[in-house]
Structure formats: structure tokens, C-alpha cells
Amino acid sequence: ILIALVILISSFCLVLFLGEHIIDFLSNLYESYYLPFIQNVFSFCKGTFLWDFLIGVSTPEAEGFGLLTEGLKIPFIDVMPYVVLFYAILEFLGELGYLPRLAILLDRFLHKLGLHGYSAIPIMLGLGCKVPALLAAGRLETRRQKIIAMALIFMMAPCISQSAMMFSLIAPFGIKYLILTFGIMFVVAALTGTILNKILPGDSADIFMEVPSWQWPKASVLGRKIWQRTKEYLFEAVPLILAGMVIISVAQMIGLVDFIGKIFAFPTTFMLGLPQDTSSVVILGVLRKDVSIALLEPFNLTAKQLVIASIFMSMYLPCVASFFVMLKEAKWKDTLRILAITLSVSLLVCSLLNIIL
């Protein structure tokens, strides 16, 4: 178990370190070259519907959120580096012969949640980015396992970008608040998985696998597998993400996002104890969770409010990219079930925290 923890933490830190640097590099290219170029190309239609759709609705919360700006930046710059790096690490560990051993080590714990040891892989992916995690969860054997695994992916911990923003905002109040935030999410996810294991029909599946001998991965084989995984992302996930961007862009332009924000103003204040003005930021979390958490900074929230807001915005609903990938893997009915579970649990937990803290 100790060796497993060292390997998992080391892999996670490697992906975090490399992913952040790659994203920073690509983001600089995007901001310095691509964005000015694309704005210049379509400057003839500035202020029209076409500009808002392709370049973005010009509001403080969603500057540049258009199909050719954020619509391409999210899947190719913000998500894809983590997808490729996580797949590279997983395929390396798989070729090495370690993943089956890891599945055996974690099997007993995950059985209590209605899963088997191999489910550790999509859950681990979720710590980096939910999109590859959901794609991996879609490979699980039964519908029951998919529902439990996907619920845990959304509730166990925030993605890497959210985590970075939460560290930035909460750490100044003390490390104890960070431990409290992440600890609550882990405990809530474990309890939710245990309850789902009890109430969903079916049994926890046993897993039978051959434990391969250790072998050093061949670069050619490893490269082919990483490319195959990357192609799955490019041709299966990216089109769905782009479709989601189109829907959200239209919703912003017709004022639907602002309307929903006003509806959520009451529960945001009464149940979560947050300022009413943060309701629009909460809704923005469906578009970009990391950006929405960062937008909490101007509200000068207390440590208690930041803990509650971070937990709620991490768990309550998936981002657009995750939603459409989950829709592909789990279909409509199970997607709605998972959304109902995560939203209900996050509202309940955060309302209780508002009373207790």
C-alpha cells in the first residue's frame, strides 16, 4: 500500500507539473497570437450575433466565450494536455505490469463502494481531468458500476485546475481549511458510494485477471497505445464538447444563463450562506469550474464561505465538457440520475456545513 501511494502521488505530481507548464505555454500562444488574429479576422462583424457566437459575448464573466475562442481553448489547451499525460502514465504503468497489481491492492476498499479494484483507474484520472476519467469509467462492465464510479469521479475531489484555484484562495486562511475542504469531499464521496452500493440493484462484481510478469515498456507499443487513446478523445469527446459550447453560447446570448442565475440567488443565500451576487458565479461553474472559483476572490468571502463554495462548486454539477462526455458513456437516463445524486448530495452537505461551521 505504501509503495502504491508513492507511485500514485508521484504520477499525479508529474502530470500536474508537466501539464501546468504545457498549458501555460499553449495559453501564452493563444493569448498572444491566436486570439488577436481571430478577433482581427472577424472584426467586420463586431457587435453582431455572429461575433457573439464565434468570438464571445462581451460580459465580465464570459469575455471571449465563443465557439472559435473558449470553444477551442477548453478542449485543446485546458483539457488535452492532461488527457495525453494521464494516458501516457497509465499506459506506461500498464505495460510495466503495475496496474493489475494496483487493482488487487485497492479491490477490498472499492468493493465496499460497489466497485472492483480496476475502478481505481478512472477515479485516479478524475483527480486530473474528469473527461478522461469518464471515458475510462465507460469501459466498466456493468451499468451499476458506471453510475457509482461516475458519481465518485465528480465527488471524490476537484480536477487539477479547480484544486489550483482552491489552493490559491483558501491557503491564506490556513492549511487546516484546505485539509477540511478536501477531507469533507473524500468522506462524502465514500459515504455516497457506500449508500449507492446498498440501494442500487445488483452485486459488487468480482474481478478475475491475470497478473502479468514485469516488463519494461517498448516505446513503439507505448506510442501506439497513447495515440489510440488520444484519437478517442479527439474524435469522440471533442465534438461533444464543441456541441456543448454552441449550446452554452446561445444560452448566454439569449439571456438564459442570467435568468438561471437569478433563480439560484435564493438557495445560494439561504442554503449556502453565500452573498446573492455569487449566484451568477455558481452558474458559471457549469461552463468553467476553475474560472468560476477564481471569480470568488473579489467577493472577500470568509474562510467558512470559501470552504462551502469550493465544495459545492466542485461537486454540484459537471462542467460542459464532462457533461457531454458522460452523456455519451452513460446515456440520458443514467446521466440524469448521476446529476440528481451529485446535486442533491452537494446541496445537503453544504447546507449542513452552513449550519454547523
C-alpha positions in Angstrom: 0.0 0.0 0.0 2.8 2.4 0.9 4.5 1.8 -2.5 1.2 2.2 -4.2 0.7 5.6 -2.6 4.2 6.7 -3.6 3.6 5.7 -7.2 0.2 7.3 -7.4 1.3 10.6 -5.8 4.5 10.7 -7.9 2.4 10.1 -11.1 -0.1 12.7 -10.1 2.6 15.3 -9.4 4.4 14.5 -12.6 1.2 15.1 -14.6 0.5 18.2 -12.6 4.0 19.6 -13.2 4.2 18.9 -16.9 0.5 19.7 -17.6 0.7 23.1 -15.9 3.8 24.0 -17.9 2.4 22.8 -21.2 -0.9 24.6 -20.6 0.9 27.8 -19.6 3.0 27.7 -22.8 -0.1 27.0 -25.0 -2.2 29.6 -23.2 0.5 32.2 -23.9 0.5 31.4 -27.6 -3.3 31.5 -27.6 -3.4 34.9 -25.9 -0.5 36.5 -27.8 -1.2 35.2 -31.3 -4.4 33.2 -31.9 -6.9 35.4 -30.1 -5.8 38.7 -31.6 -5.6 37.0 -35.0 -9.1 35.5 -34.9 -10.6 38.8 -33.5 -9.0 40.7 -36.3 -10.3 38.3 -38.9 -13.9 38.7 -37.7 -13.6 42.4 -36.8 -16.0 43.2 -39.6 -18.9 41.7 -37.7 -18.1 43.1 -34.2 -21.2 43.8 -32.2 -23.4 41.4 -34.2 -24.8 38.0 -33.5 -22.0 36.3 -35.5 -19.3 38.0 -33.4 -21.0 36.9 -30.1 -21.4 33.4 -31.4 -17.9 32.9 -32.8 -15.8 35.2 -30.6 -17.9 35.5 -27.5 -20.4 37.5 -25.5 -18.7 40.5 -24.0 -19.6 40.3 -20.3 -17.2 40.4 -17.3 -17.9 36.8 -16.5 -17.7 35.3 -20.0 -15.3 37.5 -22.0 -14.3 35.7 -25.2 -16.6 32.7 -24.6 -17.3 31.9 -28.2 -17.0 28.8 -30.5 -13.7 29.8 -32.0 -12.2 31.2 -28.8 -13.0 29.4 -25.5 -14.8 26.7 -27.5 -11.5 25.6 -28.9 -9.3 26.6 -25.9 -11.1 24.4 -23.4 -10.8 21.0 -25.2 -7.4 21.6 -26.9 -5.5 23.7 -24.4 -7.1 23.4 -21.0 -8.0 19.7 -21.2 -6.0 17.9 -23.8 -2.5 18.2 -22.1 -3.8 16.4 -19.0 -5.6 13.8 -21.1 -2.5 12.9 -23.0 -0.2 12.9 -20.0 -2.6 10.8 -17.9 -2.9 8.3 -20.6 0.9 8.2 -21.1 1.3 7.5 -17.3 -1.4 4.9 -17.3 -0.2 3.1 -20.4 3.3 3.1 -19.0 2.2 1.6 -15.7 0.0 -0.9 -17.6 2.8 -2.0 -19.9 5.1 -2.3 -16.9 2.7 -4.7 -15.3 1.8 -2.5 -12.3 -1.9 -1.6 -12.9 -3.2 -5.1 -12.3 -1.3 -5.2 -9.0 -2.7 -1.8 -8.1 -6.2 -3.1 -8.8 -5.7 -6.0 -6.5 -4.4 -3.7 -3.7 -7.4 -1.4 -3.9 -10.0 -4.1 -4.6 -11.2 -4.6 -1.0 -11.7 -0.9 -0.2 -13.5 -0.3 -3.5 -15.8 -3.3 -3.0 -17.3 -1.5 -0.1 -18.3 1.2 -2.6 -19.8 -1.3 -5.1 -16.8 -1.3 -7.4 -13.8 -3.5 -8.0 -10.1 -2.7 -7.9 -9.8 -1.7 -11.6 -12.2 1.2 -10.9 -9.3 2.9 -9.2 -8.0 4.0 -12.6 -10.9 6.2 -13.7 -11.2 7.6 -10.2 -7.5 8.5 -10.3 -7.9 10.1 -13.7 -10.6 12.3 -12.2 -8.1 14.0 -10.0 -6.5 15.4 -13.1 -9.4 15.9 -15.5 -12.9 14.5 -15.5 -13.1 13.9 -19.3 -10.6 11.0 -19.5 -11.9 9.7 -16.2 -15.4 9.4 -17.6 -14.1 7.8 -20.8 -12.3 5.2 -18.6 -15.4 4.7 -16.4 -17.4 4.0 -19.6 -15.3 0.8 -20.0 -16.5 -0.7 -16.7 -18.5 -3.9 -17.1 -22.0 -3.1 -15.7 -24.3 -0.1 -15.7 -24.4 -0.2 -11.8 -20.6 0.2 -11.7 -20.7 3.1 -14.2 -23.2 5.0 -12.1 -21.3 4.6 -8.9 -17.9 5.3 -10.5 -19.1 8.4 -12.3 -20.7 9.8 -9.1 -17.5 9.2 -7.2 -15.4 10.9 -10.0 -17.4 14.1 -9.6 -17.5 14.0 -5.8 -14.2 12.5 -4.7 -12.0 15.5 -5.5 -11.9 18.5 -7.8 -10.0 18.4 -11.1 -6.4 19.8 -11.1 -7.4 23.3 -12.3 -10.0 23.6 -9.6 -7.6 22.4 -7.0 -5.0 25.0 -8.0 -7.6 27.8 -7.7 -8.8 26.4 -4.3 -5.2 26.4 -3.0 -4.8 29.9 -4.1 -8.0 31.2 -2.4 -8.2 29.0 0.8 -4.5 28.6 1.7 -4.1 32.2 3.0 -6.6 31.3 5.8 -4.5 28.3 6.9 -3.7 24.8 5.8 -6.5 23.4 8.2 -9.2 24.8 5.9 -7.6 23.1 2.8 -7.5 19.8 4.7 -11.1 20.4 5.8 -12.3 21.1 2.3 -10.6 18.1 0.6 -11.3 15.8 3.6 -15.1 16.6 3.5 -15.2 15.8 -0.2 -13.5 12.5 0.2 -15.7 11.4 3.2 -18.9 12.5 1.4 -17.9 10.6 -1.7 -17.1 7.4 0.3 -20.4 7.6 2.1 -22.3 8.2 -1.1 -20.6 5.3 -2.8 -21.4 3.0 0.2 -25.1 4.1 0.1 -25.4 3.6 -3.6 -23.8 0.2 -3.2 -26.7 -0.7 -0.8 -29.6 0.8 -2.7 -28.7 0.1 -6.4 -29.9 -3.3 -7.6 -27.1 -5.9 -8.3 -24.0 -7.0 -6.5 -20.4 -5.8 -6.4 -18.7 -7.7 -9.2 -15.6 -9.7 -8.6 -12.7 -9.2 -10.9 -10.5 -12.0 -12.3 -7.4 -11.0 -14.0 -4.0 -12.5 -14.9 -1.2 -10.7 -13.2 1.4 -10.3 -15.9 5.2 -10.5 -15.3 7.1 -7.3 -15.0 8.5 -6.0 -18.3 10.0 -2.7 -19.5 7.5 -1.0 -21.9 8.5 -0.8 -25.6 8.5 2.7 -26.9 6.7 1.8 -30.2 3.9 -0.1 -28.4 3.6 2.6 -25.8 3.4 5.3 -28.5 0.7 3.4 -30.4 -1.5 3.0 -27.3 -1.1 6.6 -26.3 -2.1 7.7 -29.9 -5.1 5.4 -29.9 -6.3 6.9 -26.6 -5.7 10.4 -27.9 -7.7 9.7 -31.1 -10.6 8.5 -28.9 -10.5 11.9 -27.2 -10.2 13.9 -30.4 -12.9 12.1 -32.3 -15.3 11.1 -29.5 -15.0 13.7 -26.8 -14.0 16.9 -28.6 -17.1 17.0 -30.9 -19.4 16.7 -27.9 -17.5 19.4 -26.1 -17.8 21.7 -29.1 -21.6 20.9 -29.3 -21.8 21.9 -25.6 -20.0 25.2 -26.3 -22.5 26.0 -29.0 -25.5 25.4 -26.7 -23.9 27.5 -23.9 -23.0 30.3 -26.3 -26.6 30.5 -27.5 -27.9 30.4 -23.9 -25.7 33.3 -22.9 -26.8 35.4 -25.9 -30.5 35.0 -25.2 -30.0 35.7 -21.5 -30.9 32.2 -20.3 -27.7 32.0 -18.2 -28.6 35.2 -16.3 -32.1 34.0 -15.8 -31.0 30.8 -14.2 -28.6 32.8 -12.1 -31.5 34.8 -10.7 -33.4 31.6 -9.9 -30.4 30.3 -7.9 -30.0 33.5 -6.0 -32.3 32.3 -3.1 -30.7 28.9 -2.5 -27.3 30.4 -2.8 -28.0 32.9 0.0 -30.4 30.9 2.2 -29.0 27.4 2.0 -25.3 28.0 1.3 -24.8 31.3 3.2 -23.1 33.0 0.3 -23.7 36.6 -1.0 -26.5 36.8 -3.5 -24.2 38.2 -6.2 -22.2 34.9 -6.2 -25.2 33.1 -7.8 -24.0 34.1 -11.3 -20.5 32.7 -10.4 -22.1 29.5 -9.2 -23.9 29.1 -12.6 -20.7 29.9 -14.4 -19.2 26.8 -12.8 -21.1 24.7 -15.3 -19.1 26.5 -18.0 -15.6 26.7 -16.4 -15.3 25.4 -12.8 -11.7 26.7 -12.4 -12.6 30.2 -13.7 -15.7 30.3 -11.5 -13.8 29.5 -8.3 -11.2 32.2 -9.2 -14.1 34.7 -9.6 -15.0 34.3 -5.9 -11.9 36.4 -5.0 -13.5 39.8 -5.4 -16.3 39.0 -3.0 -14.0 38.9 0.0 -15.6 35.7 1.4 -14.8 34.3 4.8 -12.9 31.1 5.3 -16.2 29.3 6.0 -17.9 30.7 2.9 -14.9 29.7 0.7 -14.9 26.2 2.1 -18.7 25.8 1.4 -18.5 27.5 -2.1 -15.5 25.3 -3.1 -17.1 22.1 -2.0 -20.4 22.9 -3.6 -19.0 24.2 -6.9 -16.7 21.1 -7.1 -19.5 18.6 -6.6 -22.8 20.0 -7.7 -22.8 19.7 -11.5 -20.2 18.7 -14.1 -18.6 21.2 -16.5 -19.9 21.3 -20.0 -17.1 19.1 -21.3 -17.7 16.4 -18.7 -21.5 16.5 -19.1 -21.4 15.7 -22.8 -18.8 13.0 -22.4 -20.9 11.5 -19.6 -23.9 11.7 -21.9 -22.1 9.6 -24.5 -20.9 7.0 -22.0 -23.9 6.7 -19.7 -26.9 7.8 -21.9 -29.7 10.2 -20.9 -31.4 8.3 -18.0 -28.2 7.4 -16.1 -26.7 10.9 -16.8 -29.8 12.5 -15.2 -29.6 10.1 -12.3 -25.9 10.9 -11.6 -26.7 14.7 -11.9 -29.6 14.3 -9.4 -27.3 12.4 -7.0 -24.4 14.9 -7.1 -26.7 18.0 -6.9 -28.8 16.6 -4.0 -25.8 15.5 -2.0 -23.8 18.7 -2.5 -26.8 20.9 -1.5 -27.5 18.7 1.6 -23.8 18.6 2.7 -23.2 22.3 2.1 -26.4 23.4 3.8 -25.4 21.3 6.8 -21.9 22.9 6.8 -23.5 26.4 6.7 -25.3 25.5 9.9 -22.5 23.6 11.6 -19.5 25.8 10.9 
